[in-house]
Amino acid sequence: MSRPPRIVVVGDLITDVVAVLAGPLATGSDTPATIQVRGGGQAANTAAWIAAQGQPVTLVGAVGDDGAAGDRVTELERAGVRCAVERHPGATTGTVIVLATGAERTMVTERGANLRLTAAHVERAVAAASDATHLHLSAYPLLDAASRPAGLAALAAARERGLTTSVDAASAAPLRRVGAAAFLSWVRDVDLLLVNADEAGVLAGGLDPAAQARALSVTARAVVVKRGEAGAVWVDRNATVGVAPQRRVAVVDVTGAGDAFAAGLLTAWVGRAEPRAALRRAGDLGALAVSTVGARPAP
């Protein structure tokens, strides 16, 4: 039986400090919470969920020279992720403080060494992944000027080698800062663009999800709008597919749910599943992610 093709994931590797709040945040006072420190970062999370499905995956990223760097790389390697991660002396590994309450989360971010990801490192890592057929880019490198050349280099290197490409739009606030027109010019002609409802609003305006996806399909060959409990919409240049969630689960922590969704979608799509089946697998992994604390699959 042939081995599934490798997926290369490019983007952030982070330490998450996740505080699941017992109630609304009491600003200026104390709020009880369950707090965990663990690996995070959109790209790293997606890679971990891809590996959990038995798909070969390489993470391309950057860390500092602190103790967290070794911890983050080691846990990913134990999860089955091949790490092509460059270390930057004098830099700290990125950290995100996540405040989670039910279906809502607020993130306080220090990207740290992720801002030092270089185009040269990305190009070498893509060239070394000779068994890869697909490259997935978390948009965070594109959304900061310091790391933007690395994000652009990832897409260019993939195209040069004949890999299919996908981009996760990452986060609504930095998308607003860079502007929709600039972002869409950077990701033009990718095979698959993933956005959540807020990101779709930034990039396509206040339309219904199917109309947003159709508008964005001028840029990408296929677009998926993630709508949480309301399901997801797939639009390509041939069809529109909407899928409702397969099952409802108690929401414990939404951190990383979109990353798990992306991993399910990508493994199915790379395996040539039809859009409806790919969205169904994505929804199942997303539901699994929100039912536990943290952004990664359980060991």
N, C-alpha and C positions, 0 to 999 in steps of 0.2 A: 504494500500500500504506500503510495507516494506521500511525502511529508507536505503539509500545507505551506503555502508561500509565506515568506517573511514580510512583516509590516515594520517599517521604520517610523518611529514617532519622534518628533522634534519639538522641544519646548522646555518648560520649567520643571525643575526638581526642587522641592520645598520641604521644610519642616512645618507641619500643621500643629498649632496649639488649638485644639477644638474644645470649646466650652458650650455644652448643651445646657441652656438655662432652664431653671425650674419654672420660670415665669417671665413677665416683662422685665427688661433691664431697668434697674433702679439707678438712674443716673446720679452720680455723686454719693452713692451709698453702696450697700452690699446686695448682691443677688446670688442665691444658691445655684450651683451648677455642678455637672459632672464634667471633669476636665481630663483630657488625654493628650499626650504628645506623640505624634506619629508622622510617618511619611506622607507627603502630599505633593501638590503641583499638578496642574491639569494634564500635562503630557505624561508625567510619571504615573499618575493614577490610571490614565487610559492604557498605558503600556502594561501595568499590573493586571488590569481586567482582561486585556487581550491574552496575556500569558496564562491566566487562570482558565481560559477556554482551550488551552492546548495549542495555540497558534504561536509560531516563532515570532519574536518581536525584539527589536533593538531600540533602546532609548538613547537619543542624542541630546546632551545637555551640558550644563556647567555647574560646578560647585566651588566652594571656597576651600581653604586649607585648615578648617576647624574640625572639631570632633564630629559635628553633625554630618559632615560630608561622607565620612566612612560609614556611618550608621545608615544614611539614606541609600548609598550604593549597595551596601551589603544586604539590606532587606529586599531590595529589588532583585538582586541576583539570586537570593534564596527563593524568590517567587517565580523564577524562571525567565527573568528579563535579562537580555544581553545589554550591558551598559557601555556606551561609547561616550564617556563623560570626561570633560577636561577640568582639571583643577587649576584654580587661580590663586597663587600666593598673595597673601594680604587681603583677600576678600572673604566675606562670610557667606555661608550657604543661606539661601533665601528662607524667610520665615513668614508665615501667615497666621494671624490670630483670627479664629473663626468663632463668631458668636451665633449660636443656632438656637432658634425657638420654633419648634414645630416645623412648618414648611418654609420658614424664612431663615435666612442667614445673612450676616454682615461680616465682611472680611477687611481686616487691617493688614496691609501688605508691605513687606520689605523684600524686593526681588533679589537683592544681594548679588551674588556671583552670576545669576541668570542674565544680568545685564551685560556680562562680559562674554557671552557666547559669541564665537567668531565664525565668520563665513568659511574660513579655511578649515576649521575643525569640522564643520557640518559637511563640507564637500568631501573631506577624507572619509568621514564616517559613512556617508551614502555610497561612496565608491567601494568601501570595504564590505558592504552588505550585498554581496554578489547574488544571493538567493532571494533578494527582495523583489516584490512586484508592485508594492504600494507604499507611498509616503503620506503620513498624516502629520499636519502641522497645527499645533496649538497656536492661536493667533497672538498670544502674549508677546513673543519676540517681535512681532510686527508692530505692536502698539507702543513700544518704547524706541526712541531714535537710536539709543545705544546698541540695541540688539537687532534692530530692523535689518541690517545687511545680512545677518545670519538667517533670518526667516526667509528673506527673498532668495538667498543662495540655496536654501533647502528646496524650494519649489523649482528653481532653475536646474539644479542638479538632478532632481527627479525626472524632469521633462527630458533632459539630455540623455538619460539612461532608459527612457521608455516606461517609467513607472507611472501608474495612475496616482492621482493626488486628491487629498481632502484637507479641508481647513475647518477647525472649530472656531467660531468668532469670539469666544473667550468671555467677554464681559462688556456690559453696556456702557458703563461710565468711561473707560478708556476709548471705546469706539467713538463716543461723542467728542472726546478731546481731539482725536486725529481726523474725524470727519468721515462721513459715509463715502464720499466720492474718492478720497485718497485710499481708503481701505479696499474698496471694490476694485480699484485699479491694480492694487497689489495682488489680489487673488483672482484676477480675471482668468477664465478658462480652466479653473480647477474642475476636477470631475465631480466633486461633492462638497457642498458648503453646509455646515451645521450651525443653526442659530436657535436660541431660545426666544420666547415671546418678546422680552425686552430688547434683545439684540435685533430682532426682526423689525421692531418699531424704529430703532435708530437708523437701520440701513434702508428700510423700505417705506417708512411712514406708517400712519395709523390705519392700515387696511386690515381686512380679515386675513387669517393665516394663509389660506390658499392663494389669495391675491398677493400677499407679501412674497410668498415663495415663487409665484409666477414672475413677479417683478425682478426678483433676484436671479432667476434662471436665465436672464439675459447675460449675467456675469458667469455663473457656474452652470455646468451641464446638468446637475441635479441639486436640489435644495431640500433640506429637511428642517422644518420648523418644529421645535420641541415645545409642548404645551403642558407639561406636567401631568396632572391627573386627567386632563382633557385629551391626552393622547399626542399624536404627532401627525404632521402632514408632509408627504413627499411629493415634490413636483419636479419632473424633468421635462425635457422638450417634447416628450411624447404623451405624458399622462399625468394625472393627479391621483394620489392615493392618500386617504385618511384612515388612520387606525386608532381605535379606542384602546385604553389600557386593558390588558388581559385579566388582571386581578388587582384588587385593592389590598393594601397592607397598611399597618399602623406606621405612621411616619415617626421615626426616632431621630434621624439626622439626615438632612438632604445634602450634606457635603459630599461631593464626588459623584452624585447621582447622574449628572450630565456626562461625566467621564465614563461611567459604566455604560450608559446608554450608547455613547460613541463607540465603545469597544465592541458591544454586541452588534451594532449596525455594521461596523467595518469588517468584522470577521465573517458575518453573513454575506455582505456585499462582495468582498474579495473572493468568497467561495461561490459566487455567481447566483446567490439567492435572489428571488424576485423581490421588489420593493416591499410588498406587504409582509412577506416572511422576514425580511431584514428588520423592518420596524417592530415586528412582534418580538424577535429575539432582543432587540435593543430595549424594548419596554420591560421585558422580563428581568434583564440585568439591572435596569434602573430601579425597578421595584425592590429587587434584592438589596441594592445599595442603601435605599432610604430606610430599610428595616433594621439597620445596625448602625452603631456609632463609628465614624471614620470614613475615609474616602477610598479605602482599598478593600479587596476581597479578603475574607478571613484566611489565615494560613491553613 
